[in-house]
């Protein structure tokens, strides 16, 4: 764990490069908006496949757009895991969690989409498809709640690699379950395994109680689920702790 906590340039290569890519994408998005009036989030963010905005490359590119507070976990735990696993295995784990999170997230949206189709008339559906994106670009949403839900579903992209980051959080808890972490709020120590269980339980609760939230709770759970499956697979096939 040489260099841990000694600055950006001492970070292991995959963690360092992922952070660097996210920063560069954030700057590129800002520059594109300011200079060309182009919103890279609307191009590179992940849309539901039924949306006219969807492109297959978004399955990858959305992971390198705007991160949130969850990336603090990536910085804290990611470097530890990369030092333990090595760059190749860590990068594979990161991508599997991110792609798994996207799969779970899109599956949940597909379920909601099919549910909406049974609640909306053909004329309303066509209106949302034809005009929903333009209305939203003008800051307008449909007053009909079903039409509004469909409008947002088809025209709001998902960005960030929070699912992969939550997978990393889970991996740290599995590999180092008894490591004590110091929380900021409240300022108390807690074992990593309980910290992971708390976050997993919280995300599960929020996924069911806030299905329309702009935070992809299902993606967070998907990242943790795929991460757990991959760790179990590695343990069976390599017969090692890690």
Backbone bond lengths (Angstrom), bond angles and torsions (degrees), N, CA, C in turn:
res aa  C-N    CA-C-N  psi(-1)  N-CA   C-N-CA  omega(-1)  CA-C   N-CA-C  phi
1 X - - - 1.453 - - 1.520 110.56 -
2 X 1.296 116.52 38.37 1.449 121.01 -178.65 1.517 110.57 -63.08
3 X 1.320 115.40 135.44 1.444 120.18 175.96 1.508 114.69 84.66
4 X 1.303 118.23 -2.92 1.459 120.88 -178.97 1.523 110.35 -58.33
5 X 1.317 115.59 124.91 1.449 120.45 176.66 1.513 114.35 78.45
6 X 1.406 117.10 13.72 1.457 119.16 -177.20 1.521 113.32 -108.33
7 X 1.294 117.68 20.32 1.445 120.20 176.58 1.515 113.08 114.63
8 X 1.342 114.56 166.58 1.463 121.46 -174.31 1.522 112.89 -58.01
9 X 1.326 118.18 -44.72 1.454 121.28 -172.66 1.532 112.99 -73.09
10 X 1.313 117.13 -10.12 1.462 119.43 176.79 1.529 112.04 -96.95
11 X 1.338 116.85 0.31 1.459 120.25 178.15 1.523 110.37 -68.30
12 X 1.330 117.92 151.78 1.470 120.37 175.49 1.529 109.96 -63.27
13 X 1.337 118.38 156.49 1.467 121.60 -166.70 1.516 116.35 -60.28
14 X 1.317 118.81 -42.91 1.466 119.50 -176.61 1.523 110.59 -68.48
15 X 1.310 117.26 -46.77 1.470 120.65 177.73 1.517 109.87 -58.29
16 X 1.313 116.31 -46.46 1.464 120.73 -178.20 1.522 111.32 -61.38
17 X 1.315 117.30 -44.95 1.458 120.63 -176.84 1.527 112.58 -71.31
18 X 1.328 117.03 -35.97 1.463 119.22 177.34 1.524 109.93 -65.53
19 X 1.325 117.52 -43.32 1.454 120.70 176.44 1.529 110.20 -60.61
20 X 1.326 116.45 -43.96 1.460 121.18 -179.05 1.527 111.48 -62.88
21 X 1.328 117.03 -43.38 1.465 120.65 178.86 1.526 110.35 -61.92
22 X 1.328 117.42 -43.24 1.462 120.44 179.43 1.521 111.41 -61.85
23 X 1.335 116.65 -41.47 1.468 120.05 178.60 1.521 110.73 -65.21
24 X 1.338 117.20 -43.68 1.462 121.20 179.90 1.530 111.15 -63.92
25 X 1.320 117.07 -39.71 1.466 120.25 178.36 1.524 111.36 -66.75
26 X 1.320 116.36 -36.29 1.460 120.09 177.29 1.527 110.45 -64.55
27 X 1.343 116.42 -43.65 1.466 120.79 178.34 1.527 111.08 -66.95
28 X 1.328 116.87 -39.41 1.460 120.71 178.76 1.518 111.31 -64.28
29 X 1.319 116.87 -39.34 1.460 121.25 178.05 1.528 110.35 -64.32
30 X 1.317 116.24 -43.42 1.461 120.73 179.08 1.533 110.25 -62.93
31 X 1.338 116.75 -44.61 1.462 120.83 -179.46 1.530 111.07 -65.58
32 X 1.335 116.96 -42.00 1.462 120.52 -179.03 1.526 111.11 -63.45
33 X 1.330 116.49 -39.23 1.464 120.02 177.60 1.517 111.17 -66.39
34 X 1.336 116.24 -45.97 1.461 121.45 -173.90 1.523 112.52 -71.12
35 X 1.323 117.03 -41.49 1.469 120.93 -172.93 1.526 112.38 -92.45
36 X 1.332 116.67 -44.31 1.461 119.99 -172.99 1.530 113.65 -109.91
37 X 1.320 117.20 -7.43 1.452 119.61 -177.61 1.519 112.85 69.24
38 X 1.329 115.87 25.39 1.466 121.61 -178.45 1.523 109.47 -104.59
39 X 1.319 116.42 129.85 1.455 122.21 179.34 1.529 108.55 -97.18
40 X 1.333 116.07 100.91 1.468 119.76 -178.48 1.527 112.28 -65.20
41 X 1.331 116.33 -26.34 1.463 119.44 178.61 1.518 110.58 -61.13
42 X 1.322 116.66 -38.05 1.462 121.02 -179.44 1.529 111.73 -75.09
43 X 1.321 117.07 -14.65 1.462 120.69 178.48 1.524 111.10 -96.74
44 X 1.327 116.33 -42.19 1.458 121.31 -172.14 1.527 113.68 -101.90
45 X 1.338 117.69 -12.80 1.459 120.39 175.09 1.524 110.32 -69.86
46 X 1.325 116.75 158.40 1.465 121.87 -175.63 1.530 111.13 -89.34
47 X 1.339 115.37 121.63 1.459 121.81 176.37 1.523 109.91 -103.28
48 X 1.317 114.98 159.59 1.459 121.29 173.33 1.531 107.59 -64.08
49 X 1.347 119.04 136.98 1.468 121.05 -176.25 1.526 115.55 -55.63
50 X 1.320 119.10 -23.46 1.461 121.06 177.32 1.527 112.59 -76.81
51 X 1.322 117.15 -9.59 1.457 121.29 179.98 1.527 110.82 -78.61
52 X 1.329 115.91 145.97 1.463 120.62 175.59 1.524 111.76 -66.92
53 X 1.325 117.01 -17.02 1.467 121.27 -178.37 1.531 112.80 -86.40
54 X 1.326 116.83 -8.70 1.462 119.51 -174.29 1.514 112.02 -70.75
55 X 1.346 115.66 136.76 1.460 123.04 171.31 1.525 107.40 -137.23
56 X 1.327 118.30 139.69 1.472 120.42 -176.99 1.521 114.09 -54.60
57 X 1.327 118.01 -34.75 1.470 119.70 -177.52 1.522 112.22 -62.75
58 X 1.330 116.96 -19.90 1.469 120.94 -179.51 1.526 111.64 -65.12
59 X 1.319 117.07 -22.98 1.466 120.86 178.69 1.526 109.91 -58.30
60 X 1.320 116.83 -33.13 1.461 122.18 177.41 1.522 111.95 -94.35
61 X 1.342 116.59 -48.18 1.468 120.13 -170.84 1.531 113.29 -64.06
62 X 1.345 117.64 -29.64 1.467 118.62 -177.03 1.526 111.75 -63.54
63 X 1.339 116.60 -23.33 1.461 120.51 -177.59 1.530 112.40 -72.78
64 X 1.322 116.34 -16.59 1.456 119.90 -175.97 1.525 112.49 -111.13
65 X 1.334 115.20 12.62 1.458 119.20 174.07 1.528 108.59 -90.42
66 X 1.308 116.22 -166.31 1.457 123.64 -170.32 1.520 113.68 -45.54
67 X 1.294 116.41 122.11 1.454 121.43 172.69 1.527 109.68 -90.24
68 X 1.299 115.99 170.52 1.452 120.66 178.39 1.514 109.94 -127.66
69 X 1.318 115.30 -156.72 1.467 120.23 -178.18 1.523 110.98 -64.02
70 X 1.350 117.02 -23.57 1.467 119.69 179.59 1.523 111.61 -60.95
71 X 1.334 117.87 -23.95 1.459 119.41 -178.84 1.518 112.53 -71.02
72 X 1.315 116.44 -11.46 1.462 118.77 170.93 1.522 109.63 -62.38
73 X 1.342 116.51 -38.04 1.455 120.88 177.57 1.530 109.65 -63.86
74 X 1.333 116.34 -39.68 1.460 120.31 179.87 1.517 110.74 -59.99
75 X 1.324 116.09 -45.90 1.464 120.77 -179.22 1.526 111.12 -66.26
76 X 1.337 116.49 -39.02 1.460 121.07 -176.66 1.532 111.72 -71.66
77 X 1.330 116.69 -48.46 1.457 121.06 -170.71 1.524 113.79 -101.54
78 X 1.330 116.33 -25.26 1.449 119.93 -176.09 1.515 113.04 -60.98
79 X 1.336 116.27 -41.82 1.459 118.64 -178.25 1.532 111.81 -67.78
80 X 1.318 116.68 -32.87 1.471 120.16 177.03 1.525 110.00 -64.98
81 X 1.340 115.97 -46.13 1.460 120.01 -178.25 1.525 111.62 -66.20
82 X 1.333 116.77 -39.45 1.465 118.31 179.36 1.518 111.51 -65.47
83 X 1.316 116.56 -37.13 1.461 119.40 177.38 1.524 111.88 -66.06
84 X 1.324 116.98 -30.43 1.464 121.17 179.50 1.532 110.79 -80.53
85 X 1.336 116.84 -46.60 1.457 122.13 -174.34 1.530 113.88 -86.15
86 X 1.321 116.18 -29.65 1.455 120.19 -169.95 1.517 110.00 93.86
87 X 1.342 117.61 159.08 1.468 121.39 -174.21 1.526 115.10 -60.03
88 X 1.344 117.81 -43.55 1.466 119.97 -174.93 1.517 112.09 -65.13
89 X 1.321 116.06 -47.37 1.465 118.69 -178.83 1.523 110.90 -68.90
90 X 1.313 116.76 -37.63 1.461 119.51 179.49 1.530 110.37 -64.63
91 X 1.342 117.28 -44.28 1.462 120.19 -179.83 1.525 110.58 -63.92
92 X 1.342 117.08 -41.47 1.461 120.53 177.25 1.523 110.35 -59.96
93 X 1.328 116.32 -45.14 1.470 120.54 179.79 1.526 110.28 -61.21
94 X 1.319 116.74 -45.83 1.467 121.65 -179.25 1.531 110.58 -58.27
95 X 1.336 117.31 -46.75 1.458 120.99 -177.53 1.524 111.44 -69.26
96 X 1.337 117.51 -40.73 1.465 120.18 179.09 1.527 110.02 -61.46
97 X 1.327 117.35 -43.48 1.462 120.64 178.67 1.519 111.02 -64.40
98 X 1.339 116.77 -42.66 1.459 120.10 -179.83 1.509 112.66 -65.08
99 X 1.319 116.80 -44.64 1.466 120.59 179.25 1.526 111.28 -70.00
100 X 1.329 116.20 -37.47 1.464 119.29 176.22 1.510 111.80 -64.07
101 X 1.322 116.29 -38.95 1.462 120.94 177.29 1.519 110.48 -62.10
102 X 1.345 116.44 -43.34 1.461 120.58 178.97 1.530 110.86 -62.79
103 X 1.334 116.69 -40.08 1.464 120.95 179.53 1.522 111.25 -62.77
104 X 1.323 116.70 -46.04 1.468 119.97 179.55 1.524 110.17 -65.27
105 X 1.330 116.86 -43.63 1.468 121.38 179.80 1.525 111.05 -59.61
106 X 1.331 116.56 -47.51 1.462 119.90 -179.20 1.520 111.55 -67.76
107 X 1.328 117.29 -31.62 1.465 120.50 177.52 1.521 110.81 -66.11
108 X 1.319 116.73 -40.43 1.465 120.86 177.41 1.525 110.06 -64.28
109 X 1.326 116.96 -42.95 1.461 120.57 178.54 1.532 109.99 -63.82
110 X 1.327 117.46 -39.35 1.465 120.95 178.42 1.525 110.56 -60.65
111 X 1.321 116.64 -41.40 1.470 120.81 176.99 1.529 110.27 -61.80
112 X 1.324 116.96 -46.34 1.460 121.37 179.21 1.524 111.15 -64.88
113 X 1.323 116.67 -38.45 1.460 121.57 -179.96 1.531 110.73 -62.59
114 X 1.318 116.44 -47.42 1.469 120.21 179.45 1.523 111.37 -64.26
115 X 1.319 115.90 -34.42 1.464 119.65 177.03 1.525 110.98 -65.20
116 X 1.336 116.18 -40.99 1.462 120.94 179.84 1.529 110.97 -66.19
117 X 1.334 116.66 -37.43 1.461 119.89 -179.35 1.523 112.19 -59.50
118 X 1.317 116.82 -28.20 1.470 121.13 177.93 1.521 112.73 -81.92
119 X 1.337 116.89 -6.17 1.460 121.48 -176.06 1.530 112.88 -113.88
120 X 1.327 116.63 -2.03 1.454 119.93 -172.58 1.524 109.77 -124.29
121 X 1.326 115.94 144.01 1.448 121.20 179.39 1.520 111.67 -79.10
122 X 1.328 117.66 159.16 1.471 120.61 -178.11 1.531 113.24 -61.19
123 X 1.321 117.46 -36.41 1.467 119.75 178.95 1.529 110.88 -68.45
124 X 1.329 116.13 -41.13 1.464 119.90 177.67 1.527 110.65 -64.47
125 X 1.326 116.10 -41.03 1.462 120.83 179.26 1.521 110.72 -60.73
126 X 1.323 116.50 -45.79 1.460 120.24 -179.10 1.510 111.77 -65.49
127 X 1.325 116.77 -35.54 1.468 120.99 178.81 1.524 110.55 -64.94
128 X 1.326 116.17 -42.12 1.467 120.00 178.83 1.527 110.13 -64.59
129 X 1.333 116.54 -42.86 1.462 120.53 -178.95 1.531 111.21 -65.09
130 X 1.332 115.87 -42.01 1.470 120.09 -175.28 1.520 113.21 -78.47
131 X 1.336 117.07 -38.28 1.462 120.19 -170.47 1.526 114.79 -117.21
132 X 1.342 117.50 -11.89 1.461 120.26 -173.00 1.516 113.77 -58.80
133 X 1.311 117.38 -42.30 1.465 120.60 -178.23 1.517 111.56 -67.04
134 X 1.341 116.34 -43.53 1.464 120.22 179.71 1.515 111.25 -64.94
135 X 1.346 116.92 -42.92 1.466 120.21 177.56 1.522 110.83 -58.69
136 X 1.325 116.37 -44.14 1.458 120.33 -176.77 1.522 110.82 -65.84
137 X 1.329 117.32 -36.78 1.469 120.52 178.23 1.524 111.46 -64.71
138 X 1.329 116.51 -21.07 1.462 122.31 176.92 1.525 112.26 -94.45
139 X 1.344 115.31 4.18 1.459 119.91 -179.33 1.512 113.68 80.18
140 X 1.334 116.60 20.46 1.457 120.97 -177.63 1.521 110.69 -110.39
141 X 1.316 116.09 143.11 1.462 121.33 173.89 1.516 108.33 -129.40
142 X 1.316 115.99 155.91 1.461 120.82 178.72 1.527 110.42 -68.15
143 X 1.308 115.52 144.05 1.467 119.59 179.00 1.531 111.08 -76.49
144 X 1.308 116.54 -29.17 1.462 120.41 175.18 1.525 108.03 -68.32
145 X 1.329 117.75 122.95 1.455 121.61 -173.27 1.528 112.98 -63.01
146 X 1.323 117.53 -37.08 1.462 120.24 179.07 1.517 110.72 -67.20
147 X 1.332 116.29 -43.85 1.466 120.82 178.07 1.529 110.27 -65.47
148 X 1.304 116.54 -38.12 1.464 120.61 178.23 1.527 110.72 -63.16
149 X 1.316 116.94 -45.18 1.464 120.86 -179.84 1.520 110.56 -59.87
150 X 1.330 116.77 -43.27 1.454 120.49 178.85 1.526 111.44 -67.54
151 X 1.319 116.34 -39.64 1.463 121.06 177.77 1.525 111.53 -58.19
152 X 1.320 116.32 -47.01 1.464 120.50 -179.86 1.521 111.25 -69.03
153 X 1.320 116.29 -38.19 1.459 121.26 -179.10 1.522 111.60 -60.99
154 X 1.323 117.26 -37.74 1.455 121.76 -175.57 1.528 113.36 -88.21
155 X 1.316 116.56 -14.86 1.467 118.44 -170.41 1.521 115.65 -128.13
156 X 1.323 117.62 5.15 1.460 120.95 176.11 1.528 108.56 -112.70
157 X 1.334 117.70 119.76 1.464 119.66 -178.24 1.524 112.84 -82.77
158 X 1.303 115.58 157.92 1.467 122.57 172.46 1.520 108.40 -100.16
159 X 1.326 116.35 131.15 1.460 119.81 -179.82 1.519 110.09 -131.00
160 X 1.339 114.98 159.55 1.453 120.35 177.12 1.519 112.44 97.32
161 X 1.305 115.26 161.85 1.469 122.09 -178.86 1.517 110.61 -112.71
162 X 1.318 116.65 38.61 1.460 119.61 -177.45 1.523 111.71 -60.65
163 X 1.342 116.47 -34.32 1.458 118.78 178.17 1.511 111.58 -61.77
164 X 1.349 116.88 -43.46 1.460 120.93 177.40 1.515 111.07 -64.99
165 X 1.326 116.09 -37.93 1.464 120.74 -179.42 1.527 110.74 -66.55
166 X 1.322 116.86 -39.62 1.460 119.39 177.14 1.522 110.80 -69.10
167 X 1.333 117.25 -29.78 1.452 120.03 172.72 1.514 111.40 -63.66
168 X 1.330 116.20 -39.01 1.467 121.00 177.16 1.524 110.18 -66.11
169 X 1.311 116.72 -40.14 1.461 120.53 176.79 1.525 110.11 -59.16
170 X 1.325 116.12 -44.94 1.467 119.78 179.55 1.526 110.43 -62.42
171 X 1.344 116.85 -43.96 1.461 120.26 -178.09 1.520 111.20 -60.62
172 X 1.311 116.91 -40.25 1.458 119.86 178.59 1.526 110.26 -62.61
173 X 1.326 115.87 -41.29 1.461 119.52 179.43 1.515 112.87 -66.90
174 X 1.335 116.86 -33.61 1.466 120.95 179.59 1.522 110.92 -74.95
175 X 1.330 116.90 -42.21 1.457 120.89 -176.22 1.528 112.71 -79.20
176 X 1.319 115.86 -32.69 1.471 120.21 -177.39 1.533 109.67 -129.57
177 X 1.329 117.25 60.78 1.473 120.90 -171.19 1.520 114.59 -61.06
178 X 1.318 117.54 -31.32 1.463 120.08 -174.42 1.531 113.66 -99.58
179 X 1.325 116.38 5.04 1.463 119.55 175.37 1.517 109.45 -65.81
180 X 1.316 116.50 131.42 1.468 120.18 -178.82 1.519 110.35 -88.55
181 X 1.331 114.89 128.52 1.457 122.24 176.76 1.519 108.64 -108.46
182 X 1.308 116.68 144.86 1.460 120.89 177.90 1.528 109.21 -101.30
183 X 1.307 116.69 113.89 1.453 121.17 177.82 1.523 110.34 -73.95
184 X 1.323 114.41 154.09 1.468 119.81 174.57 1.522 110.90 -85.87
185 X 1.358 115.16 -44.47 1.460 120.81 179.71 1.519 107.95 -133.67
186 X 1.344 119.14 111.09 1.469 126.68 -9.29 1.532 110.28 -75.65
187 X 1.315 117.94 157.70 1.476 121.16 -176.95 1.518 112.60 -77.84
188 X 1.340 115.09 72.40 1.465 120.27 -178.92 1.524 108.92 -131.01
189 X 1.342 118.10 151.56 1.468 120.55 176.51 1.529 110.02 -79.68
190 X 1.337 115.63 147.85 1.457 120.68 178.91 1.523 108.05 -148.54
191 X 1.330 116.48 141.50 1.459 120.02 177.92 1.531 109.75 -69.26
192 X 1.331 115.79 146.62 1.462 121.12 -175.46 1.528 111.89 -57.61
193 X 1.323 117.71 -38.42 1.465 119.91 -177.67 1.525 111.57 -64.16
194 X 1.330 117.55 -36.18 1.462 120.45 178.59 1.524 110.96 -75.06
195 X 1.319 116.03 -33.34 1.456 121.07 176.89 1.528 110.19 -62.75
196 X 1.337 116.43 -44.45 1.455 121.19 178.85 1.525 111.09 -65.98
197 X 1.323 116.55 -43.83 1.466 120.09 178.62 1.518 111.18 -61.22
198 X 1.323 116.69 -39.45 1.465 120.93 178.53 1.520 110.27 -62.50
199 X 1.332 116.24 -49.00 1.461 119.65 -177.95 1.523 111.39 -66.24
200 X 1.322 117.14 -40.94 1.452 120.02 177.55 1.516 111.87 -62.02
201 X 1.328 116.40 -43.79 1.465 120.74 177.72 1.510 111.96 -64.18
202 X 1.322 116.54 -40.50 1.462 120.84 178.93 1.523 110.98 -63.37
203 X 1.331 116.90 -44.49 1.463 120.25 179.37 1.519 111.27 -64.37
204 X 1.339 117.38 -38.23 1.461 120.80 177.80 1.518 110.52 -63.99
205 X 1.316 116.58 -44.26 1.466 121.47 178.53 1.526 110.79 -61.03
206 X 1.324 117.08 -47.12 1.459 121.24 -178.11 1.523 111.83 -67.62
207 X 1.333 116.88 -33.21 1.461 120.10 179.47 1.523 111.21 -62.41
208 X 1.339 116.77 -34.87 1.467 120.63 -178.93 1.524 112.58 -88.12
209 X 1.320 117.58 -31.89 1.463 120.14 -176.26 1.524 113.59 -91.59
210 X 1.356 116.75 -19.40 1.466 120.13 179.56 1.529 110.14 -130.95
211 X 1.346 117.05 62.40 1.470 119.49 -176.50 1.524 113.93 -64.55
212 X 1.322 117.68 -22.92 1.463 120.62 -179.19 1.508 113.03 -97.54
213 X 1.311 117.67 11.63 1.459 121.18 -177.68 1.525 110.87 -66.22
214 X 1.348 115.89 151.82 1.473 119.33 176.49 1.529 111.91 -81.25
215 X 1.335 117.19 3.71 1.461 122.71 173.38 1.528 107.98 -101.40
216 X 1.331 115.89 128.56 1.470 120.80 -174.06 1.531 110.47 -83.02
217 X 1.323 116.47 76.66 1.457 120.55 -178.14 1.530 111.74 -62.98
218 X 1.334 116.51 -35.90 1.460 119.85 178.81 1.525 110.53 -63.48
219 X 1.331 117.08 -35.45 1.465 120.78 177.94 1.519 110.73 -65.70
220 X 1.326 117.01 -39.45 1.461 120.62 177.98 1.527 110.12 -60.65
221 X 1.317 115.33 -45.31 1.464 119.54 178.89 1.526 110.81 -66.18
222 X 1.328 116.44 -36.90 1.452 120.28 178.86 1.522 111.92 -63.52
223 X 1.338 116.43 -40.70 1.457 120.20 177.24 1.519 111.81 -62.53
224 X 1.325 116.05 -41.45 1.457 120.14 178.95 1.525 110.92 -67.47
225 X 1.335 116.57 -40.24 1.463 120.85 -179.06 1.526 111.37 -64.10
226 X 1.326 116.56 -48.99 1.462 119.55 -178.80 1.525 111.33 -67.78
227 X 1.331 116.57 -33.76 1.450 119.79 175.83 1.512 111.78 -63.46
228 X 1.319 116.53 -43.09 1.467 120.76 179.74 1.524 110.93 -63.97
229 X 1.352 115.63 -42.99 1.467 119.82 179.47 1.525 110.50 -61.47
230 X 1.332 117.10 -42.64 1.467 120.58 -178.56 1.532 111.31 -66.80
231 X 1.321 117.02 -40.63 1.467 119.91 178.07 1.527 110.53 -63.21
232 X 1.334 116.52 -43.18 1.464 119.71 177.73 1.530 110.71 -61.44
233 X 1.318 116.90 -40.43 1.474 121.23 178.98 1.521 110.24 -63.07
234 X 1.324 116.82 -46.98 1.462 120.02 179.51 1.523 111.61 -60.47
235 X 1.328 116.49 -40.47 1.466 119.37 -178.55 1.524 111.53 -65.96
236 X 1.335 116.35 -35.63 1.461 119.59 179.53 1.520 112.17 -73.61
237 X 1.331 116.01 -38.56 1.468 119.57 -173.62 1.540 112.64 -85.66
238 X 1.336 116.98 -27.40 1.466 118.92 -178.54 1.521 112.45 -105.44
239 X 1.358 115.75 -13.85 1.462 121.68 177.95 1.529 111.91 56.85
240 X 1.346 114.91 39.32 1.461 120.27 176.57 1.512 109.82 -127.01
241 X 1.309 116.37 165.25 1.456 121.46 179.52 1.510 110.30 -63.13
242 X 1.337 117.89 -38.84 1.447 121.04 -175.01 1.519 113.42 -101.14
